[in-house]
Structures are given as C-alpha cells and as structure tokens.
Amino acid sequence: MNGWLGAVVRFIVSAFVLLFIGFILPGVEILTFTDALIAAIIISFFGYLIEGFLGDEVSPKNRGIVGFITAAVVIFAAQYFVAGMDVTLIGSLLAAFIIGVVDSFVPMELR
C-alpha cells in the first residue's frame, strides 16, 4: 500500500491507537476520533521534520532511543495544537512507549 492510500491507512490506525491510549493511560486525554486524527497528522508532521533534521547522524544503535524521546516530545507538544487533547509529561512517555510497541507489530506493508 504505497502512496496516499497507505498514508490514509496509517493515519487512521494511528488515530485509533491514540484513542486507545487515551482510554487506558492516565495523563492522556483525547476527546473524539477527529481530535485523534488531527493529533496523528500533527504528530506525523513534526516527527517527519525532526527525523529530517537529525538525518543519518544517529547511529542504528541509538535510533530507538532517539525515536522514543522524539515521539514523547512530539506527543507532548501536539496538545498545544489539538484542542481536545491533554497530555502530561509522564503520559507522553507512556504513550510513546505503547506506540513504539504497537508500531513494532504493524506489518511493513502498512507503514
């Protein structure tokens, strides 16, 4: 699933993961599916910018740690752009961990 269809599927799956995280984690609140979808788009956009900025200078050994920290910072910052989203610092760390675990199980064709 390449191109725009793959991107749409990824955003929808990310939105459902964010809703699930908001349901199970204290410190993460996402009100509606629309809020989760907007948050997924914003998180993807900022993640893309940060990964583009870091480039290939991060070693493969440290890429997981950098990716985790980047995800936590981006999730925390996304609350300032999405009206129905409220995240604590601990909530963003836990959310980044769960998203990383879920992402490791998503087949490469859907990424």
N, C-alpha and C positions, 0 to 999 in steps of 0.2 A: 504494500500500500504506500506508494510513493506520491509525492505531490500534495495537493491541497486536501485530498480525502484522508490521507494519513495524518495530516496536521489536525483536521477536524476531529478525527477519532481520538487522537492524543489529548486534545483539549477537553473533550467530553469525559474521557476516562480520568483525566487529572481533576476535573471538577467533581466527579463522583468520589474520588479519593479524598479531596479536600472536605467535602460534605461529611464523609465517614469520619475523618479525623476530627472535624468539629463536633461530631456527635460523641466520640469516645474519649477525647482528651480534654482535661480541664485546662483552661488557659487559651483555648482556641474556639472562637465562636464565628460561625458563618451562617447567616440567616436563611438565604434562599439559594436555589440552584443557579439563578442568574448571577448572584454575588460570587458563588464559587467559580462559575465560568469566567467572569471578569477577572477574578483573582488568578485563575490558571493562565489566562492570557498575559496578565501583568508579570506574573512570576516567570513565565517562559521568556518574555521580552527582556526583563532585567537579567535573568540567568544567561541568556544569549549574549548580552552586552558584556557582562562580567567575564564569561568564558572567552569572548573575543579579545578582551583587554589582557587577560592572563596568557592567552595563546599557548604555545607549546613549551613555555618556560617551566612548567610544573612537571616534575618527574612522574612517571607512571606510578611509582610507589606512593607518592603524596597526593595524587589526583583524587583519591577517595576522601581524604581529609579536607582538601580544599573544596571539593564539591559539596561536602556536608556543611561546612561553615558557610559557603556561598549560599546554599539553599536556605539555611536558617536565617541569614541576614536578609535575603530577598523576601522570605515569607513574613518576617517581622516588618519589613518596610512596606510590603503590599497593603497592610492595614491602613496606611495613610492615603491610599489611592482608591480603596474599595469601602464604600460607606457601611455595608453590612458585615464587615469583618473586624474582629477584635482579637488580637494575639498578644500574649505575654512573651517575655524572652524565653522562659522555660518551655512554654507552649510551642514556640517556633523551633526550638531544638528538638523536641519530641516529634513534631510534625516532619521536620527534615529527616529524622531517623526513619520514621514509618514510610515516608515517600521513597526513601532510598531502598528500603526493604521491598516495597511493592514494585518499584522500578526494576529491581533485580530479577523479578519473576515474570515481567512482561516480555513476551517474545520479541526478538529483534525486528520482526516484520511490522510490529505495531509502533515501534519507536520512531 
